[in-house]
Amino acid sequence: MTPNLIPIFVNGRPLRVTSGRSLAQSLGDHDPDLLALLLGGSIATDARGLPVDADAPVTAGAIYRVQRTARTEESTDA
């Protein structure tokens, strides 16, 4: 039996992934280097540039970008 595959796009590249998998799981299946980048502090955004949860299930036709961020958490002075 063939799993139910859906199309998503990551950094402009089309991928066919198993329905119900998260973005992180899908990247692990197709692009481990990009997954490592995401787990190393980069952010994933949707087509509008809004942050997405890498552990949330992907949806058919979704567009994602994984990119490094220059932002760091603000430190407070003691």
C-alpha positions, 0 to 999 in steps of 0.5 A: 500500500502506498502512503498518502503523499501530499505536496509541500514546498520548502525554500522553493523546492517541491517535496512530496511528503506523507500526510500527517507528518510534521515539517521537522519529520518531513525535513528529516525524510528529505533534507537532513541538512535543512533539518539540522539547520532548523534544529540549530536555531533557524526559523521556519516561516510560512508563505506570509513570512509568519513563524510556524511550529516545526512540530505541527502537521504540514498541509497540502500545498503549504509553502515554507522557508527555513532560514537563519535568523540574526535575532538573538534573545535580549539579555538583561543587565544585572 
